[in-house]
Amino acid sequence: MGLIVLSIMISIILGCCVWLVLGEKFPVKDEQKWPPLNNIVCYGMILAVPVYLVIFFTF
C-alpha cells in the first residue's frame, strides 16, 4: 500500500514538472485546450505506471 501511495505522490510531482516543461497539450489536435489542472492530472496518470514499476523493481 505504501508503494502505491509513494508512486502516486511522485507521479503527481513529476506530472507538475512535465506540465511546466511541455505545457498544455491535451486534447491533441484541438484548438480548445483543457484547463491546467486537467493537463497535470493527465500527465500524472501517464507517469503513474512507469514510476510504480521503477520503484517496484528498485526496492
PyMOL commands that set and color helices and strands:
alter all, ss='L'
color gray80, all
select helices_A, chain A and resi 2-22+36-58
alter helices_A, ss='H'
color red, helices_A
deselect
rebuild
show_as cartoon
